[in-house]
Amino acid sequence: MMRPTQAPEDPPHAARSQPTIRPCRDDEAETMLAIINSAAEAYRGAIPVDCWHEPYMSLAELQSEIAAGITFVGYEVDGVLAGVMGIQPVRNVDLIRHAYVLPTYQGRGVGSVLMAYLRAQTSRPILVGTWTAATWAIRFYEQHGFHLVPEAAKGPLLRSYWTVSERQIETSVVLAAPRLTSEEAGQLVQEPATSKRPSGLTPFSLTPISRRSTDDG
């Protein structure tokens, strides 16, 4: 009588690595671009048709943004770069730029950790711009201490700190931390430049993340 064949035992699970926030490397441009364009698919059909590009960001544009002073940090877990977010010093403020998380990693707090890390790098006012139609992104920023600036302040801020078209100004919003009134925004754009934030961003490891964020920009 034949004895039933026993199923082999499952191999032990490999130990999961600690998530790490670290500066993105020069040789990771293609990986960063894949994250940005994958996550930016959420804009398709939401933002005005004339503002959508295919791909949403090109390699040349990403390289130009880095050359303009954006420092990108990434969230790496188990060898996978799951999200990126940039910070750019411009005159007397710091801008949060290009905050994107791979769709398969959204809802795991990746964007929240990246935001907290970058906010800890500066004591200057922080501004972020996004599409008016990207209500999920606006909600994410509001959940992390940012406030929509008054409509009257939006144009002067975008023209002072970003290089964008009038069409993009028309279809975008600006959020600030801390909150800015129209008068305070006007004073801000008139102020002279202040010292830049420290250029060195130190990698660090995190305890495993289990909380769920509402949205990752």
ZITAGI-V827633 format. One record per run of one state. SS is the DSSP state (H for helix, E for strand, L for the rest). FROM is the first residue (numbers start at 1). TO is the last residue. If there is no record, write none. Layout:
ss:SS from:FROM to:TO
ss:SS from:FROM to:TO
This chain:
ss:L from:1 to:19
ss:E from:20 to:23
ss:L from:24 to:25
ss:H from:26 to:43
ss:L from:44 to:48
ss:H from:49 to:51
ss:L from:52 to:58
ss:H from:59 to:67
ss:L from:68 to:69
ss:E from:70 to:77
ss:L from:78 to:79
ss:E from:80 to:90
ss:L from:91 to:92
ss:E from:93 to:101
ss:L from:102 to:102
ss:H from:103 to:105
ss:L from:106 to:109
ss:H from:110 to:119
ss:L from:120 to:124
ss:E from:125 to:131
ss:L from:132 to:134
ss:H from:135 to:143
ss:L from:144 to:146
ss:E from:147 to:148
ss:L from:149 to:150
ss:H from:151 to:161
ss:L from:162 to:165
ss:H from:166 to:170
ss:L from:171 to:171
ss:E from:172 to:177
ss:L from:178 to:181
ss:H from:182 to:190
ss:L from:191 to:203
ss:E from:204 to:205
ss:L from:206 to:217
